[in-house]
Amino acid sequence: MNPDEVNASLGLTKSEPSKSTNLNANGDLSSVDTNGNGRVTIQEAKVYA
């Protein structure tokens, strides 16, 4: 069984991509990392959720 086909038959897949974020093609999180420490905290992430 192909899991993708099973999920599609159950209506569990979406044809539209999910909500985009402020990430660029390289996955740059610098716009989310407001204090510049290289880590994204929950508080920083909630701003963009």
Secondary structure, DSSP 4 states (H G I P E B T S, - for coil): --HHHHHHHTT---SSPPPP-S--TT---TTT-TT-SS---HHHHHHH-
